[in-house]
Amino acid sequence: MKKFIYTAFIFFTSIQMVSAQRAPRLSSPDVDKNDNVTFRYYAPNAKEVLLSTEILSKELAMKKDAQGVWTATISKVKPDIYPYSFKVDGVEVADPNNTYVFANERFKRSIVNIPGDKPLVHALRNVPHGKISYRYYTSKTLNTTRRLLVYTPPGFNMHDGKKYPVLYLIHGGSDTEETWTKVGKANLIADNLIADKKAVPMIIVMPYGNVRPAPMPDFTNDVINDIIPFIESNYPVHTDTEHRAVAGFSVGGGQTLNIGLTNTDKFSYIFSYAPYTATEEFAKNFTNWNPDAKKINEQLKLFTISVGTEDFLYESVEGNLAMFKEKKIEVEPIIVYGGHTWMNCKLFLANSLQQVFK
């Protein structure tokens, strides 16, 4: 009997200790009707917790309550989708109470969506929706099997005889083939613009652009020799230059310039978003470049380079624009406010979708 009482006491005490140590149930982030956003993080033993978010230009110190819950509120946030994380005594962590994460090969930040009163271009609206398919293709260039995502527009039917134009859309460095849908909302942007008759129905191909440890130039060959043939063999698409476009962000924006401008016989539209061009491939392609400007300008229906004034690549992009103009290449600059962010990427893509294949 004494043994039973002692065992029961130990069991009860253990339950009390576990209960005392258990983290409280938190709701984070919370967005109210006035677009105020509250973030919460449980860390009773932490000395400092900072909120790092692209909503703000600098980190925000969070405040701890008696239960060990750290809280920070940002008022009247401009509606959009923003990445964020917590820095707990100098260690960056994602929000454990939020399952919405940034698709990236490195640290995966959490994401908060502030929808606002009026639907934004990337909002989930009550319109016909396209479909995202995960496909695998054989890359002879890279000697491996690789994955890409394919957006097919609302009403797509593989066998109705209709053919579609194709936009090849490339993510940024360390992002993945899922970033354009999970963060950039490319499928929802296309759905909305097609529903509003501001964009034509098209197929959007989102390949995995990182080819490390292989040399980066191999991705250009992968696109031209493997990805395009795979799409044209498996989908009802137009196969002429006028119905093919390429676009990309950051490292993908640089890849877009390499792919598009060295293959103007294959693309009529080039959309480069805040391109990162400090690569061996770009230097090889465009150092001492002597293009046939007249021919390229005739082949390209539209060539744009977009960037934000606060982007760390702004000066580099200005240099690229000057170089292309010096070479008599017709390029349309699109300069907006903001940094090297996926908030701007969504705006750039929405603009491109309303211009392409028109």
C-alpha positions as a printed NumPy array, in Angstrom:
array([[  0.   ,   0.   ,   0.   ],
       [  2.82 ,   2.394,   0.872],
       [  4.454,   1.579,  -2.469],
       [  1.189,   2.387,  -4.282],
       [  0.821,   5.744,  -2.484],
       [  4.449,   6.642,  -3.215],
       [  4.053,   5.747,  -6.92 ],
       [  0.843,   7.75 ,  -7.172],
       [  2.542,  10.748,  -5.529],
       [  5.462,  10.593,  -7.993],
       [  3.025,  10.286, -10.944],
       [  0.943,  13.267,  -9.738],
       [  4.046,  15.371,  -9.129],
       [  5.368,  14.538, -12.602],
       [  2.096,  15.627, -14.177],
       [  2.267,  18.916, -12.275],
       [  5.848,  19.517, -13.44 ],
       [  5.01 ,  18.768, -17.103],
       [  1.936,  21.031, -16.882],
       [  4.041,  23.82 , -15.44 ],
       [  6.55 ,  23.516, -18.272],
       [  4.036,  23.134, -21.101],
       [  3.843,  26.089, -23.465],
       [  0.474,  27.852, -23.514],
       [ -1.667,  27.667, -26.617],
       [ -0.966,  30.781, -28.622],
       [ -2.535,  32.373, -31.654],
       [  0.131,  33.95 , -33.842],
       [  0.007,  35.958, -35.94 ],
       [ -3.367,  37.643, -35.398],
       [ -4.642,  40.153, -37.96 ],
       [ -7.583,  42.336, -36.933],
       [-10.079,  44.267, -39.063],
       [ -7.927,  47.407, -38.9  ],
       [ -4.885,  45.578, -40.345],
       [ -3.083,  45.544, -37.001],
       [ -0.915,  42.433, -36.633],
       [  0.058,  40.817, -33.325],
       [  2.872,  38.275, -33.058],
       [  3.41 ,  35.987, -30.046],
       [  6.211,  33.649, -29.02 ],
       [  6.637,  31.568, -25.87 ],
       [ 10.161,  31.686, -24.425],
       [ 10.077,  32.063, -20.602],
       [ 13.855,  31.769, -20.223],
       [ 14.854,  34.061, -23.085],
       [ 16.538,  37.358, -22.319],
       [ 15.581,  39.021, -25.609],
       [ 13.201,  38.244, -28.478],
       [ 13.16 ,  40.387, -31.607],
       [ 10.621,  40.374, -34.418],
       [ 12.285,  40.41 , -37.835],
       [  9.867,  41.19 , -40.649],
       [  9.818,  42.849, -44.052],
       [  6.889,  44.926, -42.796],
       [  9.48 ,  47.059, -40.983],
       [ 12.879,  48.381, -41.972],
       [ 14.458,  47.195, -38.703],
       [ 13.9  ,  44.563, -36.042],
       [ 11.299,  45.202, -33.334],
       [ 11.85 ,  44.301, -29.679],
       [  9.058,  42.124, -28.256],
       [  7.761,  42.393, -24.672],
       [  7.478,  39.479, -22.25 ],
       [  4.555,  38.924, -19.853],
       [  4.484,  36.999, -16.565],
       [  3.751,  33.718, -18.372],
       [  6.84 ,  34.005, -20.578],
       [  4.928,  35.007, -23.72 ],
       [  6.633,  37.625, -25.864],
       [  4.338,  39.929, -27.84 ],
       [  4.67 ,  42.621, -30.494],
       [  1.985,  44.477, -32.448],
       [  2.424,  46.433, -35.677],
       [ -0.382,  48.86 , -36.451],
       [ -2.071,  49.554, -39.787],
       [  0.05 ,  47.322, -41.973],
       [ -0.278,  47.781, -45.73 ],
       [ -2.203,  44.729, -46.998],
       [  0.121,  42.16 , -48.581],
       [  1.961,  38.921, -47.783],
       [  5.061,  39.326, -45.591],
       [  7.761,  36.937, -44.331],
       [  8.865,  37.176, -40.7  ],
       [ 10.794,  35.337, -37.992],
       [ 11.811,  35.671, -34.341],
       [ 15.337,  36.159, -33.039],
       [ 15.561,  34.5  , -29.642],
       [ 18.751,  35.568, -27.89 ],
       [ 20.335,  35.941, -31.312],
       [ 19.009,  32.672, -32.773],
       [ 16.556,  33.011, -35.665],
       [ 13.478,  30.774, -35.442],
       [ 10.209,  30.46 , -37.313],
       [  6.836,  30.934, -35.613],
       [  5.866,  27.495, -34.195],
       [  2.21 ,  28.549, -34.13 ],
       [  2.086,  29.276, -37.879],
       [  2.093,  26.544, -40.538],
       [  2.407,  29.062, -43.406],
       [  6.127,  29.021, -44.259],
       [  8.371,  30.494, -46.944],
       [  9.478,  27.97 , -49.592],
       [ 13.268,  28.213, -49.478],
       [ 16.269,  25.884, -49.311],
       [ 17.804,  27.745, -46.382],
       [ 16.013,  29.104, -43.319],
       [ 12.256,  28.87 , -43.754],
       [ 10.625,  32.033, -42.444],
       [  7.   ,  32.222, -41.451],
       [  4.521,  34.228, -43.521],
       [  1.644,  36.505, -42.547],
       [ -1.118,  37.527, -44.94 ],
       [ -2.883,  40.862, -44.44 ],
       [ -5.823,  40.671, -46.878],
       [ -7.225,  44.194, -46.454],
       [-10.746,  45.392, -47.311],
       [-10.419,  45.024, -51.08 ],
       [ -9.1  ,  41.85 , -52.77 ],
       [ -5.512,  42.273, -53.917],
       [ -4.274,  40.903, -57.218],
       [ -2.993,  37.753, -55.474],
       [ -6.103,  37.16 , -53.34 ],
       [ -8.096,  33.927, -53.475],
       [-11.239,  35.112, -55.236],
       [-14.463,  33.432, -56.302],
       [-13.34 ,  33.003, -59.917],
       [-12.537,  29.936, -62.039],
       [ -9.22 ,  28.486, -60.975],
       [ -6.401,  26.855, -62.855],
       [ -4.445,  23.848, -61.69 ],
       [ -0.907,  23.35 , -60.404],
       [  0.725,  20.058, -61.389],
       [  4.015,  18.671, -60.091],
       [  5.894,  17.122, -63.001],
       [  9.221,  15.35 , -63.403],
       [ 11.403,  15.473, -66.492],
       [ 14.731,  13.984, -67.517],
       [ 17.486,  16.557, -67.839],
       [ 20.096,  15.235, -70.222],
       [ 22.   ,  18.469, -69.65 ],
       [ 22.36 ,  17.832, -65.918],
       [ 22.175,  14.031, -66.121],
       [ 19.383,  13.739, -63.573],
       [ 15.63 ,  13.793, -63.055],
       [ 14.284,  17.173, -61.99 ],
       [ 10.966,  18.62 , -60.845],
       [  8.972,  21.551, -62.138],
       [  5.508,  22.99 , -61.538],
       [  3.042,  23.599, -64.349],
       [  0.094,  25.984, -64.08 ],
       [ -2.707,  25.232, -66.527],
       [ -5.432,  27.902, -66.807],
       [ -9.132,  27.583, -65.926],
       [-11.006,  25.411, -68.407],
       [ -7.827,  23.706, -69.619],
       [ -8.505,  20.478, -71.501],
       [ -5.631,  18.419, -72.789],
       [ -7.672,  17.048, -75.67 ],
       [ -9.955,  19.839, -76.922],
       [ -7.544,  20.964, -79.632],
       [ -6.818,  24.361, -78.117],
       [ -3.187,  25.481, -77.907],
       [ -1.698,  27.819, -75.315],
       [  1.242,  30.212, -75.044],
       [  3.859,  29.445, -72.384],
       [  5.582,  31.606, -69.787],
       [  8.716,  30.087, -68.2  ],
       [  8.942,  31.607, -64.706],
       [ 12.129,  31.295, -62.63 ],
       [ 12.514,  31.732, -58.862],
       [ 15.284,  33.506, -56.933],
       [ 18.483,  32.047, -55.531],
       [ 17.935,  29.545, -52.647],
       [ 14.198,  29.606, -53.43 ],
       [ 12.575,  26.539, -54.975],
       [ 10.185,  25.663, -57.768],
       [  7.356,  26.116, -55.224],
       [  8.192,  29.694, -54.23 ],
       [  6.318,  31.325, -57.125],
       [  3.086,  29.617, -55.998],
       [  3.465,  29.415, -52.214],
       [  4.858,  32.933, -51.788],
       [  4.437,  34.685, -55.132],
       [  0.881,  33.345, -55.659],
       [  1.493,  33.202, -59.412],
       [ -1.45 ,  30.86 , -59.942],
       [ -3.929,  33.11 , -58.119],
       [ -2.62 ,  36.225, -59.895],
       [ -3.112,  34.467, -63.23 ],
       [ -6.579,  33.238, -62.231],
       [ -7.718,  36.726, -61.261],
       [ -6.302,  38.502, -64.297],
       [ -7.698,  35.9  , -66.687],
       [-11.11 ,  36.184, -65.009],
       [-10.968,  39.979, -65.408],
       [ -9.901,  39.523, -69.062],
       [ -6.691,  41.421, -68.344],
       [ -4.52 ,  38.418, -69.217],
       [ -4.839,  35.699, -71.826],
       [ -5.105,  32.046, -70.737],
       [ -1.603,  30.616, -70.701],
       [  0.509,  27.819, -69.298],
       [  3.105,  28.874, -66.721],
       [  6.104,  26.609, -66.174],
       [  8.041,  27.019, -62.921],
       [ 11.27 ,  24.987, -63.011],
       [ 13.796,  24.393, -60.258],
       [ 16.53 ,  26.864, -61.178],
       [ 19.302,  25.936, -58.743],
       [ 21.804,  23.627, -60.393],
       [ 24.596,  23.715, -57.823],
       [ 27.17 ,  22.227, -57.608],
       [ 27.072,  22.199, -61.419],
       [ 28.033,  25.46 , -63.168],
       [ 25.149,  27.916, -63.41 ],
       [ 25.33 ,  28.134, -67.247],
       [ 24.   ,  24.564, -67.366],
       [ 20.567,  25.854, -66.405],
       [ 20.308,  27.8  , -69.65 ],
       [ 20.979,  24.595, -71.589],
       [ 18.567,  22.736, -69.33 ],
       [ 15.776,  25.183, -70.195],
       [ 16.462,  25.224, -73.931],
       [ 17.339,  21.572, -74.488],
       [ 15.28 ,  19.762, -71.851],
       [ 12.481,  21.803, -70.266],
       [ 11.014,  23.401, -73.392],
       [ 11.001,  20.081, -75.326],
       [  9.384,  18.355, -72.324],
       [  6.571,  20.926, -72.159],
       [  6.025,  20.941, -75.912],
       [  5.876,  17.135, -75.978],
       [  3.417,  16.846, -73.099],
       [  1.121,  19.886, -73.367],
       [ -0.935,  21.437, -76.18 ],
       [  1.16 ,  24.573, -76.618],
       [  2.22 ,  26.82 , -79.45 ],
       [  5.814,  26.101, -80.421],
       [  6.671,  29.346, -82.189],
       [  8.685,  32.206, -80.75 ],
       [  5.737,  34.62 , -80.494],
       [  4.016,  32.369, -77.952],
       [  6.999,  31.858, -75.654],
       [  8.114,  34.12 , -72.767],
       [ 10.65 ,  33.94 , -69.933],
       [ 10.639,  35.778, -66.608],
       [ 12.445,  35.525, -63.281],
       [ 13.401,  37.202, -60.007],
       [ 16.837,  37.977, -58.509],
       [ 19.191,  35.135, -59.49 ],
       [ 16.285,  33.973, -61.649],
       [ 16.137,  37.474, -63.127],
       [ 19.773,  37.16 , -64.126],
       [ 19.1  ,  33.709, -65.544],
       [ 16.21 ,  35.225, -67.489],
       [ 18.58 ,  37.678, -69.173],
       [ 21.052,  34.915, -69.984],
       [ 18.374,  32.578, -71.323],
       [ 16.293,  35.146, -73.166],
       [ 18.894,  37.417, -74.741],
       [ 21.049,  34.541, -76.   ],
       [ 17.98 ,  32.868, -77.49 ],
       [ 15.893,  35.649, -79.033],
       [ 14.977,  33.184, -81.773],
       [ 13.017,  31.286, -79.099],
       [ 11.466,  34.024, -76.91 ],
       [  9.476,  37.102, -77.888],
       [  9.049,  38.337, -74.3  ],
       [ 11.69 ,  38.804, -71.591],
       [ 10.72 ,  40.034, -68.104],
       [ 13.601,  40.383, -65.645],
       [ 12.764,  41.264, -62.023],
       [ 15.573,  42.804, -59.931],
       [ 18.184,  40.678, -61.701],
       [ 21.302,  39.492, -59.931],
       [ 23.962,  39.524, -62.633],
       [ 27.271,  39.114, -60.783],
       [ 27.774,  35.659, -62.294],
       [ 30.298,  34.049, -64.619],
       [ 27.587,  33.331, -67.168],
       [ 26.421,  36.948, -67.355],
       [ 30.006,  38.191, -67.64 ],
       [ 30.707,  35.663, -70.396],
       [ 27.562,  36.605, -72.311],
       [ 27.659,  40.393, -72.01 ],
       [ 31.257,  41.51 , -71.538],
       [ 32.449,  42.895, -74.894],
       [ 29.008,  42.006, -76.259],
       [ 28.38 ,  43.129, -79.816],
       [ 24.746,  42.285, -80.492],
       [ 22.797,  42.717, -83.695],
       [ 20.516,  45.228, -82.017],
       [ 18.248,  45.668, -85.008],
       [ 17.611,  41.935, -85.267],
       [ 17.062,  41.501, -81.503],
       [ 14.641,  44.432, -81.367],
       [ 12.683,  42.94 , -84.254],
       [ 12.557,  39.533, -82.576],
       [ 11.489,  40.791, -79.133],
       [  7.959,  42.073, -78.745],
       [  8.704,  43.28 , -75.2  ],
       [ 11.758,  43.376, -72.935],
       [ 11.387,  44.829, -69.437],
       [ 13.602,  45.069, -66.363],
       [ 11.865,  45.828, -63.054],
       [ 13.372,  46.91 , -59.733],
       [ 12.516,  48.754, -56.53 ],
       [ 14.298,  51.949, -55.531],
       [ 15.216,  50.452, -52.136],
       [ 16.468,  47.185, -53.638],
       [ 20.103,  46.443, -52.794],
       [ 20.532,  45.617, -56.495],
       [ 19.118,  48.958, -57.662],
       [ 22.474,  50.433, -58.73 ],
       [ 23.456,  47.191, -60.44 ],
       [ 20.173,  47.142, -62.343],
       [ 20.652,  50.772, -63.354],
       [ 24.029,  49.735, -64.755],
       [ 22.449,  46.868, -66.682],
       [ 19.811,  49.183, -68.134],
       [ 22.489,  51.639, -69.226],
       [ 24.484,  48.84 , -70.839],
       [ 21.534,  47.535, -72.838],
       [ 20.57 ,  51.03 , -73.959],
       [ 24.164,  51.708, -74.998],
       [ 23.972,  48.569, -77.125],
       [ 20.76 ,  49.957, -78.702],
       [ 18.635,  47.18 , -77.2  ],
       [ 15.086,  48.383, -76.61 ],
       [ 14.317,  47.756, -72.93 ],
       [ 11.501,  49.159, -70.824],
       [ 12.498,  49.973, -67.219],
       [  9.853,  49.516, -64.535],
       [ 10.926,  51.335, -61.374],
       [  8.791,  51.135, -58.232],
       [  9.246,  51.841, -54.542],
       [ 10.389,  49.008, -52.283],
       [ 13.161,  46.509, -51.788],
       [ 14.292,  43.089, -52.946],
       [ 11.032,  41.487, -51.888],
       [  8.375,  39.073, -53.023],
       [  5.851,  41.843, -52.382],
       [  7.342,  43.626, -55.38 ],
       [  7.644,  40.356, -57.284],
       [  3.88 ,  39.893, -57.234],
       [  3.429,  43.39 , -58.666],
       [  6.048,  42.759, -61.361],
       [  4.429,  39.472, -62.364],
       [  0.928,  40.989, -62.432],
       [  2.216,  43.696, -64.746],
       [  3.923,  41.17 , -67.035],
       [  0.846,  38.939, -67.292],
       [ -1.157,  41.89 , -68.529],
       [  1.41 ,  42.624, -71.242],
       [  2.487,  39.206, -72.464],
       [  1.023,  37.485, -75.53 ],
       [ -1.06 ,  40.535, -76.447]])
